[in-house]
Amino acid sequence: MNEEQEQQGTGTGGDFEEHLRELLAEDANAIRPAPVPYPAIRRRGTIERRRRVAAAGAALVTLAAMPVGAYALAGGEGGGNTVASTPPAGATPRTPATPSAPPAGPARPATEDQLLDGITFGQAVDGLEKCLAYDRSHTRGPSGFRTDLGAAEEYRIILAMNSTGDSNAPGDGMHVVAVKERPKQTRLICNVKDGKAKGLNTSVGSDDVPGAGPVTADLSGGKLYRQSVLDRGNWKLPFRWGVIGTVEPSVARVTVSYGGATSRAALDHGWFVASGVLNRQVTVAPRIKGYDADNKLVYDSDEDENYEKRLP
């Protein structure tokens, strides 16, 4: 090989190496990662922080505008989280309304049919209160003893009806019958005339006697269904009458027959109350019958030795 050929080979090889280095340099630039755009990232982060601050501020404004109270964020049937808002500073907390207690006073009768002749419950209550006041102002007996009948709110009014004056007690008025169970069973029959208490009959303690049946007529109830003995055979008619007494829980129905007519009594917390109007003279007392839930006769006043069957 001559010198010229060696120089050409060398030159050719040199060009190849230089070309290879250029290619490698281009590839290095192609795979080199691009420089991180720090200014763009910083600008994007600033914008995101501003957006979150604005959203938080809007949420605070919304919470401040909510009314005082608790709000449930429901999620499905199981509900959700409960968020209770905080009252604004200086606000007075609301106090839940307390249900008002029922007004004090006597209890109403079991049925409206026990308030007769247009007498309202308010009028019956007023009559009861006047009778109790009359009792409190009454002079004590020689022994100084007098039973305290208590206050009107302790009683249940079971009957209110017109009263007819007679030779013994002239002047028409109103009868009010009231009872209570504690501390002792007490029954009072009060007569009110011209807005004033004119007569009061009371019974404290049970009227039950040994061998008494499931129905017991009130021993002093006669003043509700008869007029004065002085007027025997000459009663003022028509005459409003009433019959009261006690019943045992086994009694489901009570009837009272008087003057040829029969009335079904109202049952009121262990008492029975019957009433009607007489249009003729009578000499026989009301007949009382009691029945159980099977409509079986369990009491008949005609069979009761303790019941006065004829009028005096």
C-alpha positions in Angstrom: 0.0 0.0 0.0 1.5 3.4 -1.0 1.4 6.6 1.2 -1.4 8.2 -0.8 -3.7 5.2 -0.2 -2.9 5.3 3.5 -3.8 9.0 3.8 -7.1 8.4 1.9 -8.0 5.5 4.2 -7.1 7.6 7.2 -9.1 10.5 5.9 -12.1 8.3 5.2 -12.0 6.8 8.6 -11.7 10.3 10.2 -14.8 11.5 8.4 -16.7 8.5 9.7 -15.8 9.1 13.3 -16.7 12.7 13.1 -20.0 11.8 11.5 -20.7 9.3 14.3 -19.9 11.8 17.0 -22.5 14.2 15.4 -25.1 11.5 15.3 -24.5 10.6 19.0 -24.7 14.3 19.9 -28.0 14.6 18.1 -29.4 11.5 19.9 -28.3 12.9 23.3 -30.1 16.1 22.6 -33.2 14.1 21.5 -33.4 12.0 24.7 -32.4 14.8 27.1 -35.5 15.9 29.3 -36.8 19.3 28.7 -36.1 21.8 31.4 -38.7 22.0 34.2 -41.0 25.0 33.6 -40.7 26.4 37.1 -42.4 29.8 36.3 -45.5 28.0 34.9 -45.8 25.7 37.9 -45.4 28.5 40.4 -48.0 30.6 38.5 -50.5 27.6 38.4 -50.0 27.0 42.2 -50.7 30.6 43.0 -54.0 30.5 41.0 -55.1 27.2 42.7 -54.4 28.7 46.2 -56.4 31.8 45.4 -59.3 29.6 44.1 -59.4 27.5 47.4 -59.3 30.6 49.6 -62.2 32.1 47.6 -64.2 28.9 48.0 -63.5 28.7 51.7 -64.6 32.3 52.1 -67.9 31.6 50.3 -68.5 28.6 52.6 -68.0 30.7 55.7 -70.4 33.3 54.4 -73.0 30.6 53.8 -72.6 29.2 57.3 -72.9 32.6 58.8 -76.1 33.2 57.0 -77.7 29.9 58.2 -80.4 30.2 61.0 -79.6 28.9 64.5 -80.3 25.2 64.7 -79.2 21.8 63.6 -79.1 20.7 60.0 -78.8 17.1 58.8 -76.9 16.3 55.7 -78.7 13.2 54.7 -77.0 10.4 52.8 -79.3 7.6 51.9 -81.9 6.0 54.3 -79.4 5.9 57.1 -79.3 9.6 57.2 -76.0 11.4 57.4 -73.8 13.6 59.5 -75.5 16.2 61.7 -74.1 19.7 61.6 -75.1 22.0 64.5 -74.6 25.7 63.8 -73.4 28.0 66.4 -75.5 31.0 67.5 -74.0 34.4 66.6 -72.2 36.1 69.4 -74.5 38.0 71.7 -77.6 36.1 70.5 -80.1 34.9 73.1 -80.6 31.1 72.9 -84.2 30.0 72.1 -86.0 28.2 74.9 -88.3 25.4 73.7 -92.0 26.1 74.3 -93.4 24.2 77.3 -96.9 22.8 76.8 -99.3 24.7 78.9 -100.9 22.7 81.8 -104.7 22.1 81.6 -106.6 24.6 83.6 -107.4 23.6 87.2 -110.9 22.7 87.9 -113.3 19.8 88.4 -113.5 17.0 85.9 -116.3 16.9 83.3 -119.0 14.2 83.4 -118.5 11.1 81.2 -121.4 12.2 78.9 -122.9 15.4 77.9 -126.3 13.9 78.8 -125.4 14.4 82.4 -125.6 18.2 81.9 -129.4 18.8 81.6 -131.9 21.6 81.0 -129.4 23.8 79.1 -127.0 24.0 82.1 -123.4 24.4 80.8 -120.4 22.9 82.4 -119.2 26.4 83.4 -122.4 27.0 85.2 -122.2 23.7 87.0 -118.6 24.5 88.0 -119.7 27.9 89.3 -122.4 26.2 91.4 -120.0 23.7 92.8 -117.6 26.4 93.9 -120.4 28.4 95.5 -121.5 25.4 97.5 -118.0 24.6 98.7 -117.6 28.3 99.8 -120.9 28.0 101.5 -119.7 24.9 103.4 -116.4 26.7 104.5 -118.3 29.7 105.8 -120.8 27.5 107.7 -120.7 27.7 111.5 -119.1 24.7 113.2 -121.1 22.4 115.4 -121.0 22.4 119.2 -118.0 20.0 119.1 -116.1 22.3 116.7 -115.7 19.5 114.2 -116.5 20.0 110.5 -115.4 17.8 107.6 -113.2 19.7 105.1 -114.8 19.0 101.7 -111.7 20.2 99.8 -111.4 22.2 96.6 -113.5 22.2 93.4 -110.6 20.8 91.3 -110.7 17.6 93.4 -114.2 16.7 92.2 -115.9 15.2 89.1 -119.3 16.7 88.3 -121.6 13.8 87.5 -125.0 15.6 87.2 -126.4 19.1 86.8 -130.2 19.7 86.4 -133.0 22.0 87.2 -134.5 21.8 90.7 -138.1 22.4 91.4 -139.2 24.3 94.5 -141.7 22.9 96.9 -143.5 23.8 100.1 -140.4 22.9 102.1 -137.9 24.8 99.9 -139.7 27.4 97.7 -138.1 28.6 94.5 -136.7 26.8 91.5 -133.0 26.5 91.0 -130.3 24.1 90.0 -128.9 20.8 91.5 -125.2 20.1 91.1 -123.9 16.6 92.1 -120.2 16.1 92.4 -118.0 13.3 93.7 -114.3 12.6 94.5 -112.4 9.5 95.6 -109.5 10.8 97.6 -108.6 11.0 100.4 -112.1 9.5 101.1 -115.0 8.9 98.8 -117.1 12.1 99.0 -120.4 12.9 97.3 -122.2 16.2 97.5 -125.6 17.4 96.3 -125.8 21.1 96.1 -128.8 23.4 95.4 -128.2 26.8 93.9 -131.0 29.4 93.7 -130.7 33.0 92.5 -126.9 32.6 92.2 -126.5 31.5 95.8 -126.0 28.2 97.5 -129.2 27.4 99.4 -128.7 23.8 100.4 -125.9 21.2 100.7 -126.1 17.5 101.4 -122.8 15.6 101.7 -121.7 12.0 102.2 -118.1 11.1 103.2 -117.1 7.5 103.0 -118.7 4.6 101.2 -122.5 3.9 101.5 -121.9 0.2 101.0 -123.6 -2.0 103.6 -122.9 -5.7 104.3 -124.5 -7.9 101.6 -125.0 -5.0 99.2 -125.3 -6.0 95.5 -123.2 -4.7 92.6 -125.5 -1.6 92.3 -126.1 0.7 95.3 -128.5 3.6 95.2 -127.3 6.7 97.0 -128.9 6.9 100.5 -129.5 10.6 100.2 -130.4 10.6 96.5 -134.1 10.8 97.2 -133.9 14.6 97.3 -133.2 14.4 93.5 -136.3 12.4 92.6 -139.0 13.4 95.1 -140.6 16.6 96.4 -141.5 17.5 99.9 -143.6 15.1 102.0 -145.8 18.2 102.7 -146.7 18.1 99.0 -147.5 14.4 98.8 -150.0 13.8 96.0 -149.7 17.4 94.9 -146.3 17.7 93.3 -145.5 20.6 90.9 -145.3 19.1 87.4 -143.5 18.6 85.1 -140.8 17.5 87.5 -137.1 16.9 86.6 -135.8 14.0 88.5 -132.4 12.2 88.9 -131.1 9.0 90.4 -127.5 8.4 91.4 -125.5 5.6 93.0 -122.4 3.4 92.7 -121.7 0.4 90.5 -119.1 -2.4 90.6 -116.9 -2.9 87.5 -118.8 -6.0 86.6 -121.9 -4.0 85.8 -122.2 -3.0 82.1 -125.7 -1.4 82.0 -128.1 0.2 84.5 -131.7 1.1 83.8 -134.1 3.2 86.0 -137.9 3.1 85.7 -139.9 5.9 87.2 -143.4 7.1 86.6 -144.0 4.6 83.8 -140.9 5.5 81.8 -137.5 3.8 81.7 -134.2 5.5 81.3 -130.7 4.1 80.7 -128.2 5.4 83.2 -124.8 6.8 82.3 -121.9 5.0 83.9 -119.2 7.4 85.1 -116.1 6.1 86.9 -117.9 3.8 89.3 -121.1 5.9 89.5 -124.4 5.6 87.7 -126.5 8.6 86.8 -130.1 8.5 85.4 -132.7 11.2 84.8 -136.1 11.9 83.3 -139.2 14.1 83.6 -142.3 13.2 85.5 -145.7 14.3 84.2 -147.9 12.6 86.8 -148.0 12.0 90.5 -146.1 8.9 91.8 -146.0 7.0 95.1 -143.4 4.3 94.2 -139.7 5.0 94.2 -137.6 4.5 91.0 -136.9 0.9 90.2 -133.2 0.2 89.4 -131.8 -2.8 87.5 -128.2 -3.7 86.7 -126.9 -6.0 84.0 -123.5 -7.6 83.3 -121.7 -7.7 79.9 -123.8 -10.7 78.9 -127.0 -8.8 79.5 -127.7 -10.9 82.6 -129.7 -9.3 85.4 -127.4 -9.0 88.4 -129.3 -6.4 90.5 -133.0 -5.5 91.0 -133.9 -2.9 93.6 -137.2 -4.7 94.1 -135.1 -7.5 95.5 -132.9 -5.3 97.6 -133.9 -5.3 101.3 -131.9 -2.1 101.9 -133.7 -0.1 99.2 -136.8 2.0 100.1 -139.3 1.0 97.5 -142.1 3.4 98.3 -142.0 7.2 98.7 -142.6 8.6 102.1 
